[in-house]
Amino acid sequence: MNQKGFVNIISIVVVVAIVAVGGYFAFVKYGSEKSYGTYAECIEKTNLPCKHYYVGDFGQEWQPSLSRSKEECESVNRPVGSTCVLPPGNFRENRWINSVDLARAQRETEPEPQIVNSWSTPTTTDQSKNWKTVVNYIGQLKYPSNYIYHDTSDGLEFSGSFLPNSGSVGYYAIEIPKLEFSNTNLKQAYIVFSATDKINGEKECQQYDYQKPTTMTKQLKTSNITFYMDEHAGVAAGTVSYGNVYRIFYKGVCYELNTWIFYSEISPDYGNTNLPRFDAQKLHTDLISILSTFKFIN
């Protein structure tokens, strides 16, 4: 074998070795990351801040974040309007995640209150018998007398309805007074009730478009009514929003009941690290207690 051929063989061996070593470290860094079903499980098993990933159309998983700096986090694809934050907790390493993932993680830890009253009949508990009552084309609803009634979206963070041609049958909102969560990072919370007769059938009523087109597949059953439901979340300029949207197609009309919660991100970037977090469980229970009084009037 001449010297040139020998050099070529050595070069090939070196290249293969570099690729193999690089592949090994890439596997160690990325391929060995285990996935977890919830944020709580991920941080418990790894003691690291975790990031959310979608799997297929409906699945989800959590893996430890690989971003060791804010700049590294911001260089990765993330939801429009989100920021990168250090999540609260005593972790073995600082890792950055986007604020939408943090909001999703916080929602996972909120226990889901049991709905004990049917939405098809108003509640008769002592708590609600002295509440105010709204009766219009959208249906009948009761709410505490100190809550705020809106017949338009004026004064609300967002109109709150995903229905096309919303308001063709009716629209109103019930807002929880800010005084009930004063001196916390809660900005606003309310429920929007809207309906339209401009939708062609139940299948179209199941579809909505918020950040991406979505077909509702989850269901909430209460006595003789089945609602389609889904979750929504977003972030913009340091404000995080989330809630649930519920729909039902009834007598040619698509009805939507939509909860909205807006709160400020707590971060050194916003100078509000001493601001207490609102009680998310109590707020969710308050919203559900109003929704549980809803019924159709015909």
Salt bridges, closest charged atoms under 4 A:
GLU41 OE2 - LYS45 NZ 3.71
GLU93 OE1 - ARG68 NE 3.50
GLU93 OE1 - ARG95 NH2 2.86
ASP101 OD2 - LYS51 NZ 3.35
GLU112 OE2 - HIS284 NE2 3.37
ASP126 OD1 - LYS129 NZ 3.48
GLU175 OE1 - HIS150 NE2 2.76
GLU175 OE2 - LYS178 NZ 3.22
GLU180 OE1 - LYS282 NZ 3.98
GLU256 OE1 - ARG247 NH2 2.83
ASP269 OD2 - LYS70 NZ 2.51
ASP286 OD2 - LYS282 NZ 2.94
